[in-house]
């Protein structure tokens, strides 16, 4: 009985080894131009309802000062028009929004909608493409003429953030070792009792 339990515990630990700590890929964004530097981080891959222009929220460091809320919009389709929009502090930039033209920043695939919607059965999975991009930015007040074009550079760099929780496989291996020691102690005790 003890041997079969020990065998099952070892088998469970082997099957659990692929369940290593989950790592989510995060991209760092660094945008420089017009005398300003904006940096923020966001998950590299995201799934959205099937939309062309997608809006997200991020916390940004602007000109070395952290903690600014930043609204980010990006085009999910290659387009010669707006590639990126940032909702920025007007007191710093003179405009509430910066609009950028340049190459596409994401690759996209269609994935089954979750939850399934018979009228829109697919979601859009977008993945930012790491690299350095030349962009042309303009300040925008809604309903008013755009500001003058300003050259910017956007750099997207991947980083890896590993989950802080222990890996399931390590916990299973620890449990296997404890059960093995307990089983060994029980067998040894029963042998000692039978000899006395």
FENGI-V22049 format. One record per residue. N is the residue number from 1. RES is the residue in three letters. PHI is phi in whole degrees, -180 to 180 (none if undefined). OMEGA is omega in radians with two decimals (none if undefined). Layout:
# FENGI-V22049
n: {N:N}
res: {RES:RES}
phi: {PHI:PHI}
omega: {OMEGA:OMEGA}
This chain:
# FENGI-V22049
n: {1:2:3:4:5:6:7:8:9:10:11:12:13:14:15:16:17:18:19:20:21:22:23:24:25:26:27:28:29:30:31:32:33:34:35:36:37:38:39:40:41:42:43:44:45:46:47:48:49:50:51:52:53:54:55:56:57:58:59:60:61:62:63:64:65:66:67:68:69:70:71:72:73:74:75:76:77:78:79:80:81:82:83:84:85:86:87:88:89:90:91:92:93:94:95:96:97:98:99:100:101:102:103:104:105:106:107:108:109:110:111:112:113:114:115:116:117:118:119:120:121:122:123:124:125:126:127:128:129:130:131:132:133:134:135:136:137:138:139:140:141:142:143:144:145:146:147:148:149:150:151:152:153:154:155:156:157:158:159:160:161:162:163:164:165:166:167:168:169:170:171:172:173:174:175:176:177:178:179:180:181:182:183:184:185:186:187:188:189:190:191:192:193:194:195:196}
res: {UNK:UNK:UNK:UNK:UNK:UNK:UNK:UNK:UNK:UNK:UNK:UNK:UNK:UNK:UNK:UNK:UNK:UNK:UNK:UNK:UNK:UNK:UNK:UNK:UNK:UNK:UNK:UNK:UNK:UNK:UNK:UNK:UNK:UNK:UNK:UNK:UNK:UNK:UNK:UNK:UNK:UNK:UNK:UNK:UNK:UNK:UNK:UNK:UNK:UNK:UNK:UNK:UNK:UNK:UNK:UNK:UNK:UNK:UNK:UNK:UNK:UNK:UNK:UNK:UNK:UNK:UNK:UNK:UNK:UNK:UNK:UNK:UNK:UNK:UNK:UNK:UNK:UNK:UNK:UNK:UNK:UNK:UNK:UNK:UNK:UNK:UNK:UNK:UNK:UNK:UNK:UNK:UNK:UNK:UNK:UNK:UNK:UNK:UNK:UNK:UNK:UNK:UNK:UNK:UNK:UNK:UNK:UNK:UNK:UNK:UNK:UNK:UNK:UNK:UNK:UNK:UNK:UNK:UNK:UNK:UNK:UNK:UNK:UNK:UNK:UNK:UNK:UNK:UNK:UNK:UNK:UNK:UNK:UNK:UNK:UNK:UNK:UNK:UNK:UNK:UNK:UNK:UNK:UNK:UNK:UNK:UNK:UNK:UNK:UNK:UNK:UNK:UNK:UNK:UNK:UNK:UNK:UNK:UNK:UNK:UNK:UNK:UNK:UNK:UNK:UNK:UNK:UNK:UNK:UNK:UNK:UNK:UNK:UNK:UNK:UNK:UNK:UNK:UNK:UNK:UNK:UNK:UNK:UNK:UNK:UNK:UNK:UNK:UNK:UNK:UNK:UNK:UNK:UNK:UNK:UNK}
phi: {none:-64:-66:-68:-65:-64:-62:-64:-65:-65:-61:-63:-67:-65:-68:-85:-57:-66:-85:-64:-54:-75:-118:-98:-82:-115:-105:-99:-114:-129:-116:-127:158:60:81:-126:-130:-121:-132:-157:-126:-158:-55:-68:-121:-141:-118:-134:-57:-66:-125:-85:-112:-115:-114:-136:-114:-150:-104:-119:-105:-117:52:85:-107:-81:94:-82:-72:-133:-92:-122:-125:-140:-84:-83:-116:-56:-154:-76:-93:-62:-95:-147:-129:-125:-91:-120:-66:-61:-63:-90:-100:82:-141:-81:-144:-112:-118:-122:-112:169:-70:-64:-107:-132:-106:-133:-138:-92:-128:-57:-65:-131:-74:-64:-128:-63:-87:-144:-74:-125:-105:-106:-101:-111:-130:-67:-98:-61:153:-116:-125:-82:-127:-111:-109:-133:-79:-135:-104:-53:78:-125:-62:-72:-75:-69:-69:-132:-73:-130:-127:-112:-117:-110:-125:-77:-132:-120:-109:-93:-59:-80:-77:-63:-73:-59:-65:-64:-65:-66:-63:-62:-62:-61:-62:-64:-63:-62:-64:-63:-64:-61:-64:-66:-65:-63:-64:-66:-66:-64:-69:-74:-80:-91}
omega: {-3.12:-3.13:-3.13:3.08:3.12:3.12:3.10:3.13:3.11:3.11:3.12:-3.13:3.12:3.13:-3.11:-3.11:3.12:-3.11:-3.13:-3.10:-3.11:3.13:3.08:3.12:3.11:3.05:3.02:-3.14:3.10:-3.10:-3.14:3.11:3.11:-3.14:-3.10:3.04:3.12:3.05:3.09:3.12:-3.14:3.10:-3.06:-3.09:-3.09:3.11:-3.09:2.90:-2.99:-3.13:3.12:3.14:-2.97:-3.12:3.12:3.06:3.13:3.01:-3.00:2.91:-3.12:-3.14:3.07:-3.13:-3.09:2.96:3.10:3.01:-3.07:3.00:-3.09:3.02:3.10:-3.11:-3.13:3.12:3.06:-3.05:3.05:-3.10:-3.04:3.09:-3.00:3.02:3.06:3.00:-2.94:3.08:-3.12:-3.12:-3.13:-2.99:-3.11:3.12:3.10:-3.11:2.99:-3.12:-3.03:3.01:3.13:-3.13:3.08:-3.08:-3.05:2.89:-3.05:2.97:3.05:3.09:3.11:-3.12:3.11:0.03:-3.09:3.11:-3.08:-3.14:3.08:-2.97:-3.09:2.94:3.14:3.06:-3.10:3.08:3.11:-3.14:3.13:3.12:3.11:-3.02:2.97:3.14:3.00:-3.10:3.05:3.03:-3.06:2.84:-3.12:3.10:3.13:3.11:-3.14:3.04:-3.13:3.12:-3.12:3.10:3.09:3.00:3.10:3.06:3.09:-3.08:3.10:2.97:3.12:3.08:-3.12:3.14:-3.08:-3.10:3.13:3.14:3.10:-3.10:3.11:3.13:3.12:3.12:3.09:3.13:3.12:3.12:3.14:3.12:3.12:3.12:3.11:3.12:3.11:3.14:-3.14:3.13:-3.13:3.14:-3.12:3.09:3.14:-3.14:-3.10:3.12:-3.12:none}
